[in-house]
């Protein structure tokens, strides 16, 4: 009984630890809606507005492939704030001010994440992007120059998903049968994803999946890397963090979570994050054996500019001054992996959201294992003590005085 009590105490303490490290209160929900090209009766361009209404605030995600694929993140202190798009201005050479969220005084925080380029390089000697020689790079894929399919056939308001599918104009025909996609998923509540890497999301986040499918590599040992820019108003600092965990149940062999967080300075309101596990997958219905290592590189903050064709210019005024711009590169594959050449598929997932990033808890399996491990010494100690006490009692009861 004492051993069981010790195990139960250990188990309870571990569950409490997991609860304290959780991200959102259990049961917290947002009402989420998707709106495609609001105010425009055409599908020649793509702009997706995801609106997530909480108890007294609203999260706005504005995704677009007008130019470089970009998402605007806007958090307001109003449950009725609305997106306004001036399409004539947005599609003109001077789009500044074309995208607004009203009322303006309710805005707590704004940010843009821009997916700018895909690098391809010869990874024969090294899969490390920073160690690749200049002559080992193939011409860069500039995503602002891609042609994107309409969202009409890929937006699903039931599953809260949409896929931006694009092809490049490479003269070598690398996109003859292939495509590059960004699949977006919105969430109403906190939960763990079913597909690997089983990211733990909250109602304050959405997911983006970067997918390369049947794009013909231009070399026998090609590696690919994605460049991402972040843009936000002053008063905040970008910080790249590595979070390591012993919990290996949900993504076997992957022990690291990386996250790019926005740290408010001088009491500036609002913050955001980009969070991912250091793994990609070579199959849509991925299993453990489909894992492809992904590597991220130091944050770059010097001399970074936002492509003129990004909708970030349509939201932020005077983007060239007073805004912090940072860039990060993420590459896929290691020296002993030829996953893309073999299967022609790469999928990488990340969470984009407001506030603090979700924190992983110990999974039930690991909690049970630790509880047993912590409870076993208690059982042995108590059992040994009881056995010794019984032996002494028996010896005492068998004593007879000598006459």
N, C-alpha and C positions, 0 to 999 in steps of 0.2 A: 504493500500500500504506500509506504514512504517513497519507494522507487517511482511508482506511478505519479505520486505527488510532485517529486522533483522534476520528472519529465513534463508534467503539466505546467509547472511554474516556468520552466525554460521555454516551453512552447508559447505560453501567454506573453512572456517578455519579448520574444521574437515577433509575435504578431503585433504587439504594441509598437515595437521599433518600426515595423513595416507601415503601420498606420500613420506614425508621426512623420515618415518620409514621403507620404503620398502627396500628390500634386493638388487636386481639386477635391472639395467636399463631395462625398458620395451622393449621387442623385442629382447633382447640379446639371441643368440642361439649358440649351439655347434653342430658339426657334430659327431654323436655317432655311433660306430660300435662295434659288438660283435665277438670275435674270440675264439673258443673252442679248447683247447689243441694245440696251435700254434706250428707247427713243429713236432707233434707226430701223427702218423697214428694209433691211438688206443683210445678206450673209456674206458679203464680199470681204469683210474684215471680221476679226474676232475680238470681242471684249466681253468678258464674263464677270458679272458682279455677284459675289457671294455675300449675303447679308445675314449675320448671326446676332439675333436680338436676345439680350439677357434680361435680368430683372429691372435694371435701370441704366443699361448701357447697350451699345451696339458695336460689333466688330464688322468692318468692311474689308473684304478682299477683292481687289480689282485686278483680274488676270487679263493680259492681252498679248497678242502676237502682231500688233501694229508696230513694226520694227522689231527690235530685240525682244524676245519673250520676257515679260516683266510682270511682277505682282506688286500692287500698292497695298499697304496695310494701314488702315486708319481706325483708331479706337476713339469713340465718342462717349460722353457722359449723358447721352440721351437715348431713350428707347425708340425715338421716332426720327432720328437723323436719316438723311436721304442723299443718294448719289445724284449729281447733276453732270451731264455730258453735253458739251457744245460740239456737235459732230463736225460742223463746218470748220471750226477752228482746229479741232483735233486732227483732221485729215489735211490740214494746210501745212506749209513749211514752218509756220510759227505757232506751235500748239500751246504755248504757255497760258495757263489759266483755263484750259479747255475741260479739265476734270476737277470738280469741286465736291466737297461733302458739306451739307448744310443742316443745321445752322453752324457757321464757322466757329462760334464761341464755344461750342460743345466739344470740339476736337481736343483730345488729351494727348494723342501721340500719332505720328505718321512716319512711315518708312517705305522704301522701295527695295526690292530684290530683283536684280537683272541678270538673266542668263545670257552671257555675251558670246562666248566662243567654245568650240570643241577643238582640242588639239589632237593630232595623231602623230606619233613618233615611233622610230625604230627602237624597240625594247630588247634587242638581242643581247646587249651587254649589261643593260640595267633597265629595270622597270621604273626607276626613280626619275620623275619628270625633271627635277632640278639638276640631275647629273647627265641628262641627254645632251649630246653635242648639237651645235647649231645645224650642222649638215644632216642630222638624223630626223629633223622635223619635216613633215609633209605640209603642203599649203593648209593654213588654218581654215576651219569652217566658221565663217562669220554668220551667226544665227539671225542677225538683222536682215540678211539677204535671202533667207529661206522663203519658200512658198508654202503656205499653211492651208490645210483643208478646213472647211467650215465645221463649226461645232455642232451643226444641226443634227448630224447622225451619231454623235458621241456623247452629247449631254444627257444625263439621266437624272431627273429631279427626284426620283424615288431613292436611288442609291447615293445621291448627292455627289456625282462624279462627272467629269468631263475630260476629254483627251484632245490636246493640241498636237496634231500630227503634221510634220513638215518634211520637205525634201529640199536638198541643195541643188545647185546648178553646176556641179563639178563636171568639167569637160571629159573626165575619164569615166564618167558613168557610174560612180560609186553608189549613187542613189537610184540606179535603174530599177532595182527591185526592192530597195530598202527604204527605211524612214527613220526619223528621229522624232521622239514624242515626249511631251510632258503631260502626265496624267494627274489630275487634281482631284482630291477627295476632301469634302467638308464634313465636319462632325458636330453632332448635337450634344454629345455627352462624353464622359471619360470612359475609355475602354482600351483593350489591347487588340491590335490588328490580328487577323487570322493568318495572312500570308507572311512569310519571312521578309524582313527581320523582326516581325511582330512588335512594332513600335508601340509604346504606351502613349496614347494621345489623350488630350483633354478637350473640353468644350471651347477652350481658348486657342485651339490650334487647327491647322489643316495640313494635309499631306501632299507632297509633290513627288512623283516618280519620273526619273529621267530614264528613257528607254532608247537603246540603239538596236535596231532590228534589221538584219540582212543588209547592212551597209557594207559594201565590199572594201576590205582593208587594202591599203595601197602598198603593203609590204608583208613579208612572211612572218614577222614578229611585231606586228603593230600593237601599240598601246594607245588608249584614248584617255583624255583628261577633259574635265569640264571647268570653265572659268565662271565664277559667280561674283557679281558686284553688289554691294549694299550701299544704300544712300539714306541719310537721315539728317534732320536738322541738328544744329549745334547743341552743346550742353550734354553730350553723351559720349561714352568711350566704348569702342568695340573691343571685345576680349575673346580670344580663342581658347577653349578649355578642353581638357581631356578627363573624362570620368571613367574610372575602372571599377569593375565589380567582380565578385567571385561567383555570382549567379550565372550559370551556363545553361539553364534549362530551355529558355525560349529561343536563343540563337547559339547553338552549340559551337564551341571553339572561338566565339567572338566575345571578348571580355572588355572591349573599350567602346565608350560612347563619346563622340565629339560634339561640341556645340559652340556656336558663335553667338555670344550674348551681347546685348546692348546695356551698358551700365550708366544709369543717370548720374550726372554731376550737378552740384549746386542745387540739389532738390528739384531737378527737372522732372516733371511727371511722365510716367509711362516707360515701358521697356519692351523688348522683344527678343526672339531667339530663332536660330536655325540649328536644328539638332538632327544627328544621324548616327547610325552605327557604322563601324569601319568594315562594312561588307556590302558587296553587290552580288547579283545572282545571274547565272547564265541560262535561266529558264523562267518563264512566267509562273508556272506551277512549281516553284523552287523547292528543292529538298536540300538536306545538309551537304550532299556531295556537289551541289551546284554553286557553292559559295565561292566568290571571287573576292580576293582582298582588295580593299581600296585604301589609298593613302592620301592624306591631306598635307598641305604645305603651309609655311608661316604666312600670317596675314600681311598683306601689302597695303600700305596706306599712303605711300608717297607717289605723287604725280599720276594719280588715277583719275580718269574722266569717264563720264557716262555717255554711251552712244547717243548721238543726236536723235536717232529714230526711236528711242525708248519713250514710253508714255510717262516715265518719271519726269520728263520735261513739261508734260502737260499738267502735272499736279504741283510740283515744287516751283516756286518763283525764284528767279535768279539762282539757278542750280549751281552755277560755277563758283559761287562764293557763299560762305556761311553754312555749307553743308559738309558733313563728313562722308567721304567715299572710301570704301575699303574693298579689297579683292582677295579671293581665296581660290586656289586650284585644287581639284580632287581628281586623282588618277585611278584607273581600274586595272587590276592584274598584277601579278608578281612574276619573278624570273621563272618559276617552275609551273606557271599556269599559261596555257594557250587556249583558254576557255572561249574567247571570242572567235578565234579562227575555227575552232571545232564546231561551235553551235551558232555563231552569228547572232548572238543575243547578249545584251547587258541591261540589267535593271538595277537602279540605285534609288533608294527612298530617303526622304528627309521630312521632318516636321517644320512648319513655319507657324509662329504664333506670337501671342502677346503675353506679357508678364514673365514669370519665371518658367523655365523649361520643366517638363515633367521629370520627376525623380523616380528611378527604378526602385522597386521594393524587392525584398527577398520573395521568391516564388514559393508557393505552398510545398513543392517537393523539397526545396532546399531547407525551408523552415522545419519540415518533418525530419530531415536527415540531421540537422543541427540539434533538434530537440532530443532525438535518440542519442546522439553523440554526447550531449551534455547530461542526459539523464542516466546513461549507463554507469559512469563513475559513481553517481549517487547510489544506484542500486548495489554496486559492488561494495561500496563503503558501508552502507547500512546493513547489507547482508552479512558482511564479514564481522561487523560489530555484534549483530544478533547471535551469530554462530559462536563467537568467543564468549558472549554472556551466557548462552545456554550451556556451553562446556563447563564454565566455571561453576554454574549453578548445580550441574550434575555431579561435579567432583565434590562440592560442598555437601550435597545430600547423601553421598555415599560414605562420608567420614564417620568412623565409630571410635569413641574414646577408648584408650587402653587402660584396663583395670590393673 
